[in-house]
Amino acid sequence: MARPAASRAAGARRRRLPPAERRAQLLEVALRVFARTGLGAANHAEVARAAGVAVSTVFLYFPTRDALVDAVLSEVERFYLAQGEQAFAGSAPAPEKLRALADAFLASLDTNLSHALVWLDWSTHFREEVWRRFLGFMDGEVQRCERVIRRGQADATIPPGRDARAAARVFVGTAPMFVHMKLTGASADEIARIRETVVTVTAGPA
């Protein structure tokens, strides 16, 4: 039986996507698939099925499973690096920058939950190269927060006696807790109270 005209038109539109747009589309779908299935189980066939394309199309843009995993993790890294750069830009006091990053992360749990789920799953994968990459990424996040805290100490917006490295580790290390709270239906008020507690522990009272 011939496909309906609407289905044929949709297929034609998919085929006409420029390569860069097709790759971006497949990566977006892959992120959702990896968030649902996990780094250890997601594969080209599942991405193809979710995207409505042939498996060979996914292989064209991501020739191996390692390439597919690398692309998904690179997108997670890109997303959170951009989030931090935006929150830490400008001349606001250091505690406000930390609040801005916390708020941006919390907001992204509504708009980009797949990124958080992949990131959380990534933290449990101890295969050597994947684990090393995760540790490197997280160390970069801690270093970035530590620099903000030290700048706050230099301009007296954060107490000078605070251990900047330890405070940065605490701040970054609470992110999984917020993901868990989101997934278990914690109220916005409860999340906001804990967010303020985390910022206060990191930077001092408002």
N, C-alpha and C positions, 0 to 999 in steps of 0.2 A: 504494500500500500504506500502511495506517495505521501511524503510529509506535508502537513498543512503549510500554506503559503507563509504564515507568520513564522513558523519554525525554520523554513528555508531562508527567510529574510534575516532571521537572527543569526543563522549559521553564516550567511554571507557577511554580515557585519563583523562577526568574530574573525573571519578569514581576512578581512580587509584592515584589521588593526595594524598600524606600523609596529615594527619589531620592539621599539622601546616601550610602547604602550602595552603590547602583548606581554612583555616580560614583567612590567609593573603589575598588570592584572593577575598574572599567574603567581607572582610573589605575594600579593594581597590574599589570594585564595590559599596559598600554601601556609601563610601565617595562621589563618583560621583553622586549617586542617591540623597543623602541628599543635595548636592550642587545644584542640579537641582530642587528638589521638596521642600526642606525645612525641618527643624527639626520637625516641627509640623505635617507634612503630610507623610513623607517617612515611608515605612513599609516593612515587610519581603517579601511580595508578589512582590513588585517592585524590591527589591534587587534580588530575585530569578529570575525574568523575565530578568533583565539586565545581570545576571551572566549565564543564561542558565541552571539553576538547578531547582530541585523541591523545593517548599516552605519549605518542611520538612527539607531539607538540611540546609537552613538558620537557622531554629529554632534549629537544632542540635547544632550549634555553638553559637547562640545568642538566648537563650531560651525565652526571653521576649523582648518586645519593649524597655523597660528600659535598658536591657542589650545591645541591638543594639545601642541605643543612647549613652550609656556609652562608648562603644568601639569606636564609631566614634569620640566622643569628646576627648577620650584618645589619639587617633591617631593625632588629631589636636594639642593637648598639646605637645605630643612627638615631632612632627615635628618642632614646633616653639622653643621649649626648645633646641633641637639639633642645630637649626640654630643659636641661641644666643650663645650657648657654643662654637661653631666653630668660630663665629665672634669675640668673646671676649677672645679667647685663645691667648697665646703668649705674647710678650712684646711690641707690638706696642703702641704708645701714645694713650691716651683715645679718642681724637677726631677721629683718624683713625679707632679705634674699632667701634665707632658709625657709621662712614661712611660704614664700612664693613658690619655691621648689616643692615643698610638701603639698601645697594646694594644687599645683599643676599635676603632680603624680596622682593625687586623689581624684582629680577631675578626669584624668586619662583612664581611670578604672571604669568610668561610664562610657567613654568614647572609644577607647582602644584597649579593651580588656584582653584581647588576644596577645598583645605585646607582653602584658604582665604575666599571663599564663605560660607563655613560652619561656620568659625569663625565669619564672619560678621553677619550671620543669628543668631548665638548664642548670640550675643550682644543685640539682640532685644527680647529675650525670658525671660520673667519675672516670669515664674513659679519658685517658691521659691528655690527649690534645684538646678535647672539648672542655675538660675541667681546667686545664691551664689557661685557656682562653677566657673562661668565666672568671677565674681569679684575677687575671690581668684587667679585665673590664671593671670588676668591682673595686680593685685597688685604684684604678683611675678615678672612679666616682668618689672614693674616700679622699683621695688627694685633692680633688677639686673642692670638696666641702671643707677640707682642712685649710686650704688657702683662704677661703672666705672667712672662716673662723679666725684665722691669724690676722687677717686685715681688720676684723672687728675688734680684736684685742689691741691692735695698733692704734685704732681711733677711739678706744674706750667704750665701744658699744657692746662688747662682750668682756666679761671679767678676765683680767690678765692671768689669773692663777689657774684657769681651766686648762686641762690637758687637751690641746687642740686635736691631736691625732685620735685620742680615745673618744672625744666628743663626736668627731666626724664618723668614726666607726659605729657609734651608737645611733647616730642620725640615719646613716645609710642602712644599717642593719635592721631598722624597724619597718622597712618597706614591705617585707613579706607578711608581717602582721597585718598591715592595712589591706593587703590582697585577701588574706584569710577572712578578715572582718567583712569585707565587701561580699565575698562569696557566701558567707553564713548569714547575711541579712542584717548586720549591725546597723543601727539607725544613724542617720547623718549627724545627729547631735552627739552621739557617743563617739563617732569617728572624729568629729571636730574637737571634742574635749581631749581625746588622746593625742591628736595632732599637736595641740597647744602644749600638752605635757612634754611631748618629745622635743619640741622646739625650745621649751624652757630648760629642759635638762641639757640641751646642746648649747644654747646661747645665753641663758639667763632669762629672768622675767621681762615681760614687755615693759 
